[in-house]
């Protein structure tokens, strides 16, 4: 039984759509409305995260978009003037005209900080938590070398089931959604930032640069460092920034992660060809075992034949407390080696887009290295048609221009 959002089935979509914004000014009075015209897509978009530039000089707080059926959806304007609105059930060939008005709801995405955890929630419940500080180890038999901060866990479905794991017994260095490189060469040494038990490298949280809330999205900005421990003294190799953004979307949770890495010194970090490394995902503990996790890729491959292949998205799921749940990792088309090859573990709920599978590469001075992923979390079975459409919306989001 496929997961549905009560939307039409979708087809693969072309990458570019035109969204234009026409400004209309009231004949008198201080209030000013805008008309948002969204051109018809060629394929259905169950969920469309529309982005446009808000008019300069106009206060950006408390706006909404009034649809043709008189229902209103919130609009959120960022500090840089970029506005976002979430539209649903945009059918192929259907154009929409919306009126942007002052007013509308307040927060829809909530962010709270407590005891080193930054939690992001929607009105119906939690979505994800970020570990800004090292939390107490869950078991007495875990060596202190594995103690980590700077990752996402837990991740929840809309109903409230947890779909990630932390410090799993058979891979203690796995932590929900986390980042680290594996086989590297740096300053003539070979630190491994992923396999912490080797004591040659680790990743640490450095600072929480800010959080935000809003009716459409909320999230956080944080900084990490990948530390080389293989020399006489520890040496910062990579500075890393994370932007985590949670959207207020119906039926599914959508979490965007952008990782930007820059060298901490003038020395190049060489990444050797390897099976895994980059941004990892550890699925729910109940999915451990070859028969307990379902894997499905955008190309129709499974755990049996998906490893080391390339795909736009990959689903991992299974039973949690007798409920079928899962999440899909969507890779951005601008990522290195996109669509990236994948590490799909044969019997553990571990998934990793691994660009280093395709061959060695390097992070060089003065050049930022970017990794971008969208996580779609749901209750029930995966809907490949829906995931195709959500990937299209991630790869080529609707954009617009404001004309005065």
C-alpha positions as CSV (number, residue, x, y, z in Angstrom):
1,X,0.0,0.0,0.0
2,X,1.6,3.2,-1.1
3,X,1.8,6.4,0.9
4,X,-0.5,9.1,-0.5
5,X,-0.9,12.8,0.2
6,X,-4.4,12.8,-1.5
7,X,-2.9,14.3,-4.6
8,X,-2.9,13.2,-8.2
9,X,-0.2,10.8,-9.4
10,X,2.8,12.6,-10.7
11,X,5.1,12.3,-13.7
12,X,8.7,13.2,-14.1
13,X,8.9,16.9,-14.4
14,X,11.0,19.2,-16.6
15,X,13.6,21.1,-14.6
16,X,12.5,24.7,-15.1
17,X,9.2,26.4,-14.5
18,X,8.4,30.1,-14.7
19,X,6.9,31.8,-11.7
20,X,6.3,35.6,-12.3
21,X,5.1,38.1,-9.8
22,X,3.1,41.1,-10.9
23,X,2.7,44.1,-8.4
24,X,-0.7,45.7,-8.0
25,X,-1.1,48.8,-5.9
26,X,-4.4,49.8,-4.3
27,X,-5.8,53.0,-5.6
28,X,-5.9,54.6,-2.2
29,X,-5.0,53.8,1.4
30,X,-1.7,52.5,2.9
31,X,-2.4,48.7,2.3
32,X,-0.8,47.2,-0.8
33,X,-1.5,43.7,-2.2
34,X,0.6,41.8,-4.6
35,X,-0.5,39.2,-7.2
36,X,1.6,36.0,-7.3
37,X,1.2,34.2,-10.6
38,X,2.5,30.7,-10.9
39,X,2.8,29.3,-14.4
40,X,1.4,25.9,-15.1
41,X,3.9,23.0,-14.6
42,X,4.1,20.2,-17.2
43,X,3.8,17.6,-14.5
44,X,1.9,17.4,-11.2
45,X,3.6,18.8,-8.1
46,X,2.0,17.5,-4.9
47,X,4.2,19.8,-2.8
48,X,5.9,22.8,-4.3
49,X,8.2,25.0,-2.3
50,X,8.0,28.3,-4.3
51,X,10.8,30.9,-3.8
52,X,10.7,34.5,-4.9
53,X,12.3,37.8,-4.1
54,X,10.1,40.0,-2.0
55,X,9.8,43.7,-2.9
56,X,12.5,45.8,-1.2
57,X,11.4,48.4,1.3
58,X,8.2,46.5,2.1
59,X,8.0,45.0,5.7
60,X,8.3,41.3,5.3
61,X,6.6,40.2,8.5
62,X,3.2,38.5,8.6
63,X,2.2,37.8,5.0
64,X,-0.1,35.2,3.4
65,X,-1.1,34.1,0.0
66,X,-4.8,34.0,-0.7
67,X,-5.7,31.3,-3.2
68,X,-8.6,31.2,-5.7
69,X,-10.7,29.1,-3.4
70,X,-10.3,31.8,-0.7
71,X,-8.0,29.5,1.4
72,X,-4.8,31.2,2.7
73,X,-1.3,29.8,3.0
74,X,1.5,31.5,4.9
75,X,4.4,33.3,3.3
76,X,7.7,33.7,5.0
77,X,10.2,36.4,4.1
78,X,13.8,36.0,5.1
79,X,16.2,38.7,6.2
80,X,17.8,38.7,2.7
81,X,14.4,39.3,1.1
82,X,13.9,35.8,-0.2
83,X,10.3,34.7,0.3
84,X,9.0,31.1,0.4
85,X,5.5,29.7,0.2
86,X,4.4,26.1,0.1
87,X,1.7,25.2,-2.5
88,X,0.0,21.8,-2.7
89,X,-1.7,19.7,-5.4
90,X,-0.5,21.8,-8.3
91,X,-1.7,19.8,-11.3
92,X,0.0,19.6,-14.7
93,X,-1.3,22.4,-16.9
94,X,-2.8,24.3,-13.9
95,X,-1.8,27.9,-13.5
96,X,-2.5,29.7,-10.3
97,X,-2.9,33.3,-9.3
98,X,-2.7,34.2,-5.6
99,X,-3.0,37.5,-3.8
100,X,-0.3,38.3,-1.3
101,X,-1.8,40.1,1.7
102,X,-0.6,41.3,5.1
103,X,-1.7,39.0,7.9
104,X,-1.7,35.3,8.4
105,X,-0.4,32.8,11.0
106,X,2.6,33.2,13.2
107,X,5.1,30.4,13.8
108,X,4.5,27.0,12.1
109,X,8.0,25.7,12.7
110,X,9.2,25.9,16.3
111,X,12.8,25.7,17.5
112,X,13.8,25.2,21.2
113,X,17.2,24.7,22.9
114,X,17.7,22.7,26.0
115,X,20.7,20.9,27.5
116,X,22.7,21.1,24.3
117,X,19.9,19.8,22.1
118,X,18.3,22.0,19.4
119,X,14.8,20.6,18.7
120,X,12.7,21.5,15.6
121,X,9.0,20.8,15.8
122,X,5.7,21.4,13.9
123,X,2.4,21.9,15.7
124,X,1.6,18.2,15.6
125,X,5.0,17.1,17.1
126,X,8.8,16.9,16.9
127,X,10.6,16.6,13.6
128,X,14.4,16.5,14.4
129,X,17.0,17.4,17.0
130,X,20.5,18.6,16.5
131,X,23.3,17.7,19.0
132,X,25.1,21.0,19.8
133,X,26.8,19.4,22.8
134,X,27.9,15.9,23.6
135,X,25.0,14.1,25.4
136,X,25.5,11.4,28.1
137,X,26.6,8.1,26.6
138,X,23.7,5.7,26.4
139,X,25.6,2.7,27.7
140,X,28.5,2.1,30.1
141,X,30.4,-0.1,27.7
142,X,30.9,2.7,25.1
143,X,34.5,4.0,25.0
144,X,34.9,7.8,25.4
145,X,36.6,7.9,22.0
146,X,33.1,7.6,20.4
147,X,31.6,10.6,22.2
148,X,30.4,13.0,19.5
149,X,28.5,16.2,18.9
150,X,27.4,17.9,15.7
151,X,24.7,15.6,14.2
152,X,21.0,15.1,13.8
153,X,19.1,12.6,15.9
154,X,16.3,11.6,16.4
155,X,14.4,12.1,13.2
156,X,10.6,11.5,13.5
157,X,7.8,10.7,11.2
158,X,4.6,12.9,11.2
159,X,2.9,10.4,13.4
160,X,5.8,10.4,15.8
161,X,7.9,7.3,15.1
162,X,11.7,7.6,15.4
163,X,13.5,6.5,12.2
164,X,17.1,7.1,13.1
165,X,19.5,5.5,15.6
166,X,22.4,6.7,17.7
167,X,25.4,4.7,19.0
168,X,24.1,1.4,17.7
169,X,25.9,-1.6,19.3
170,X,27.3,-3.0,16.1
171,X,28.5,0.4,14.7
172,X,29.0,2.7,17.7
173,X,30.4,5.5,15.6
174,X,27.1,5.9,13.6
175,X,25.0,8.9,14.7
176,X,21.6,9.5,13.1
177,X,22.6,11.9,10.2
178,X,26.3,12.9,10.5
179,X,29.2,14.0,8.3
180,X,32.8,12.8,8.2
181,X,35.4,11.7,5.6
182,X,37.2,8.3,5.8
183,X,40.4,7.6,3.9
184,X,42.2,10.9,3.5
185,X,45.7,12.4,3.1
186,X,46.5,15.6,5.0
187,X,49.9,17.1,5.6
188,X,51.4,13.7,4.7
189,X,49.3,11.9,7.3
190,X,46.2,9.7,6.9
191,X,43.5,10.8,9.3
192,X,40.2,8.9,9.4
193,X,37.5,11.3,10.7
194,X,34.8,8.6,10.3
195,X,36.1,5.6,12.2
196,X,36.7,7.2,15.6
197,X,38.1,4.0,17.2
198,X,41.2,4.5,15.2
199,X,41.9,7.7,17.1
200,X,43.3,9.4,14.0
201,X,40.4,11.8,13.5
202,X,37.1,13.1,14.8
203,X,34.4,15.7,14.2
204,X,33.3,18.2,16.8
205,X,30.7,20.9,17.1
206,X,32.2,24.4,17.3
207,X,29.4,26.9,17.5
208,X,25.7,27.3,17.1
209,X,25.5,30.4,14.9
210,X,21.7,30.9,15.1
211,X,18.2,29.5,14.9
212,X,15.1,30.8,13.3
213,X,11.3,30.0,13.3
214,X,8.5,30.9,11.0
215,X,5.2,29.8,9.4
216,X,6.9,28.1,6.4
217,X,10.3,27.0,7.7
218,X,12.6,27.0,10.6
219,X,16.0,25.7,11.5
220,X,19.5,26.3,12.6
221,X,23.1,27.2,11.5
222,X,26.0,25.5,13.1
223,X,29.8,25.0,12.7
224,X,31.9,21.9,13.0
225,X,35.6,21.0,12.6
226,X,37.1,17.8,11.3
227,X,40.2,17.3,13.5
228,X,43.3,15.4,12.5
229,X,44.5,13.5,15.6
230,X,47.2,11.5,13.8
231,X,50.1,13.9,14.5
232,X,51.8,14.9,17.7
233,X,49.2,17.5,18.3
234,X,45.6,17.8,17.0
235,X,45.2,19.8,13.8
236,X,42.0,21.3,12.3
237,X,41.8,20.0,8.8
238,X,38.3,21.1,7.7
239,X,36.0,23.8,8.8
240,X,32.4,22.8,8.2
241,X,29.1,24.7,8.3
242,X,25.7,23.2,8.5
243,X,22.3,24.7,7.6
244,X,19.4,22.6,8.7
245,X,15.9,23.8,7.4
246,X,12.6,22.1,8.3
247,X,9.5,22.9,6.2
248,X,5.9,23.1,7.3
249,X,4.5,20.6,4.7
250,X,1.5,18.4,4.8
251,X,1.7,14.6,5.0
252,X,5.5,14.3,5.1
253,X,8.4,15.9,7.0
254,X,10.9,17.7,4.8
255,X,14.4,18.4,6.2
256,X,17.1,20.1,4.1
257,X,20.7,19.8,5.0
258,X,23.5,21.9,3.4
259,X,27.1,21.1,4.4
260,X,29.8,23.5,3.3
261,X,33.4,22.5,3.9
262,X,36.5,24.7,3.6
263,X,40.1,24.0,4.5
264,X,41.3,25.1,8.0
265,X,44.8,25.5,6.7
266,X,46.6,26.0,3.3
267,X,47.1,22.3,3.0
268,X,44.9,20.3,0.6
269,X,42.8,17.5,1.9
270,X,43.0,14.5,-0.4
271,X,40.1,12.1,-0.4
272,X,41.0,8.6,-1.6
273,X,38.6,6.3,-3.4
274,X,36.6,4.5,-0.8
275,X,33.4,2.6,-0.1
276,X,31.8,5.3,2.1
277,X,32.3,8.8,3.5
278,X,30.6,12.2,3.4
279,X,27.1,12.4,5.0
280,X,25.8,9.2,6.6
281,X,22.4,8.0,7.7
282,X,21.8,5.3,10.4
283,X,18.2,4.0,10.3
284,X,16.1,2.8,13.2
285,X,17.5,0.0,15.3
286,X,14.5,-2.2,14.6
287,X,15.7,-2.3,11.0
288,X,18.9,-4.0,11.8
289,X,19.3,-7.3,10.0
290,X,19.2,-8.2,6.3
291,X,15.5,-8.9,6.3
292,X,14.3,-6.0,8.4
293,X,15.0,-2.9,6.3
294,X,13.5,-2.2,2.9
295,X,15.7,-0.3,0.4
296,X,14.3,1.2,-2.8
297,X,16.1,3.6,-5.2
298,X,14.8,6.0,-7.8
299,X,16.0,3.6,-10.4
300,X,14.0,0.7,-8.9
301,X,16.9,-1.1,-7.3
302,X,16.8,-2.7,-3.9
303,X,19.3,-3.8,-1.2
304,X,20.1,-6.8,-3.4
305,X,21.4,-4.8,-6.4
306,X,21.5,-1.1,-5.3
307,X,25.0,-0.8,-3.7
308,X,27.5,1.1,-5.7
309,X,24.9,2.2,-8.2
310,X,23.7,5.8,-8.7
311,X,20.3,7.2,-8.0
312,X,18.5,10.5,-7.4
313,X,16.9,9.3,-4.2
314,X,17.0,6.2,-1.9
315,X,14.3,5.0,0.5
316,X,15.1,3.1,3.6
317,X,12.3,1.9,5.9
318,X,10.7,-0.9,7.8
319,X,8.6,-1.6,10.9
320,X,8.9,0.5,14.1
321,X,6.6,-0.7,16.9
322,X,4.6,-2.7,14.2
323,X,4.1,0.5,12.1
324,X,5.5,0.8,8.6
325,X,7.6,4.0,8.3
326,X,10.5,5.3,6.4
327,X,12.5,8.1,5.0
328,X,14.1,8.9,1.6
329,X,17.4,10.8,1.0
330,X,17.3,13.0,-2.1
331,X,20.6,14.1,-3.5
332,X,21.0,17.5,-5.1
333,X,22.0,17.5,-8.8
334,X,24.9,20.0,-8.0
335,X,26.6,17.6,-5.6
336,X,30.0,16.2,-6.6
337,X,29.5,13.2,-8.8
338,X,25.7,13.6,-8.9
339,X,23.8,11.4,-9.1
340,X,26.2,10.1,-6.5
341,X,27.1,6.4,-6.0
342,X,25.6,4.9,-2.9
343,X,26.8,2.7,0.0
344,X,23.9,0.4,0.9
345,X,24.9,-1.9,3.7
346,X,24.0,-5.6,3.2
347,X,22.5,-6.2,6.6
348,X,22.5,-3.0,8.7
349,X,20.2,0.1,8.2
350,X,23.1,2.3,7.0
351,X,23.0,4.5,3.9
352,X,25.5,6.9,2.5
353,X,25.8,8.9,-0.7
354,X,29.5,8.3,-1.2
355,X,31.1,10.5,-3.9
356,X,34.5,9.0,-3.1
357,X,33.3,5.7,-4.6
358,X,33.6,7.3,-8.0
359,X,37.3,8.0,-7.5
360,X,39.7,10.2,-5.6
361,X,39.3,13.9,-5.4
362,X,40.5,16.8,-3.2
363,X,39.3,19.8,-1.2
364,X,41.6,22.6,-2.2
365,X,42.5,26.0,-0.7
366,X,40.0,28.8,-1.3
367,X,37.3,26.5,-2.7
368,X,34.2,25.6,-0.7
369,X,33.0,22.0,-1.1
370,X,29.2,21.6,-0.9
371,X,27.0,18.7,-0.1
372,X,23.2,19.1,-0.2
373,X,20.5,16.6,0.7
374,X,16.8,16.6,1.3
375,X,15.3,14.1,3.7
376,X,11.6,13.2,3.2
377,X,10.2,11.3,6.3
378,X,6.8,9.6,6.2
379,X,4.5,7.0,7.7
380,X,3.6,4.0,5.5
381,X,5.2,2.6,2.4
382,X,7.2,4.8,0.0
383,X,5.4,6.3,-3.0
384,X,8.0,6.4,-5.8
385,X,5.9,8.7,-7.9
386,X,5.6,11.2,-5.1
387,X,9.4,10.9,-4.3
388,X,10.1,11.6,-8.0
389,X,8.0,14.7,-7.9
390,X,9.6,15.9,-4.6
391,X,13.1,15.4,-6.1
392,X,12.1,17.5,-9.1
393,X,10.9,20.2,-6.8
394,X,14.2,20.0,-4.9
395,X,16.4,19.9,-8.0
396,X,14.5,22.7,-9.8
397,X,12.3,24.7,-7.4
398,X,9.8,27.1,-8.7
399,X,11.2,30.7,-8.6
400,X,9.8,34.0,-9.4
401,X,10.5,37.7,-10.0
402,X,8.7,40.7,-8.6
403,X,7.9,43.4,-11.1
404,X,6.8,46.8,-9.8
